């Protein structure tokens, strides 16, 4: 017995301490659990508390459902308004096309009149002079003037080294 204690004594002491700490943690978690045996005894003793809690839960659910229904109704109304506006714009485009006018320009004019009713004359803005994206000598097939992007064939041989 002495040789076993001298060889494995520290290990046995460490194992006993670990088991003790584990038992303490498990007992605390069981005591803190609300749905344990103590909670069941309280629910059996006071059913009116349970009934009040369930009624409050049902009332909260009903309130949330009413809010959701109101939001859905507002969304539907907004969608109807947007559809009505689109329909009016399409009718305006169709009428302007029948008259032989440019329907896009007419739409922009109508929108500008709606947004700024004070300005009676719509002055078209001149476009700024834009530079071309590439120089005139760019030809992707010749390989010249294309910048740093150029195609190179892949390496020959296996991709993994030996």
ChimeraX attribute file (.defattr): number of C-alpha atoms within 10 A of each C-alpha:
attribute: neighborCount
match mode: 1-to-1
recipient: residues
	/A:1	6
	/A:2	7
	/A:3	8
	/A:4	8
	/A:5	11
	/A:6	9
	/A:7	11
	/A:8	10
	/A:9	13
	/A:10	11
	/A:11	10
	/A:12	12
	/A:13	10
	/A:14	11
	/A:15	11
	/A:16	12
	/A:17	11
	/A:18	12
	/A:19	10
	/A:20	11
	/A:21	10
	/A:22	11
	/A:23	11
	/A:24	11
	/A:25	11
	/A:26	10
	/A:27	10
	/A:28	10
	/A:29	10
	/A:30	12
	/A:31	13
	/A:32	9
	/A:33	11
	/A:34	11
	/A:35	12
	/A:36	11
	/A:37	11
	/A:38	11
	/A:39	12
	/A:40	11
	/A:41	11
	/A:42	12
	/A:43	13
	/A:44	10
	/A:45	10
	/A:46	10
	/A:47	11
	/A:48	11
	/A:49	12
	/A:50	13
	/A:51	11
	/A:52	11
	/A:53	12
	/A:54	12
	/A:55	12
	/A:56	12
	/A:57	12
	/A:58	12
	/A:59	12
	/A:60	12
	/A:61	12
	/A:62	12
	/A:63	12
	/A:64	12
	/A:65	12
	/A:66	12
	/A:67	12
	/A:68	12
	/A:69	12
	/A:70	12
	/A:71	12
	/A:72	12
	/A:73	12
	/A:74	12
	/A:75	12
	/A:76	12
	/A:77	12
	/A:78	12
	/A:79	12
	/A:80	12
	/A:81	12
	/A:82	12
	/A:83	12
	/A:84	12
	/A:85	12
	/A:86	12
	/A:87	12
	/A:88	12
	/A:89	15
	/A:90	14
	/A:91	12
	/A:92	16
	/A:93	19
	/A:94	14
	/A:95	13
	/A:96	17
	/A:97	14
	/A:98	11
	/A:99	10
	/A:100	9
	/A:101	13
	/A:102	12
	/A:103	19
	/A:104	12
	/A:105	12
	/A:106	15
	/A:107	16
	/A:108	11
	/A:109	14
	/A:110	13
	/A:111	12
	/A:112	14
	/A:113	15
	/A:114	10
	/A:115	10
	/A:116	9
	/A:117	9
	/A:118	8
	/A:119	10
	/A:120	9
	/A:121	8
	/A:122	9
	/A:123	7
	/A:124	6
	/A:125	6
	/A:126	6
	/A:127	6
	/A:128	6
	/A:129	6
	/A:130	6
	/A:131	7
	/A:132	7
	/A:133	6
	/A:134	10
	/A:135	10
	/A:136	8
	/A:137	9
	/A:138	13
	/A:139	12
	/A:140	10
	/A:141	7
	/A:142	8
	/A:143	12
	/A:144	12
	/A:145	14
	/A:146	15
	/A:147	8
	/A:148	7
	/A:149	8
	/A:150	9
	/A:151	7
	/A:152	6
	/A:153	5
	/A:154	6
	/A:155	7
	/A:156	6
	/A:157	7
	/A:158	7
	/A:159	7
	/A:160	5
	/A:161	5
	/A:162	4
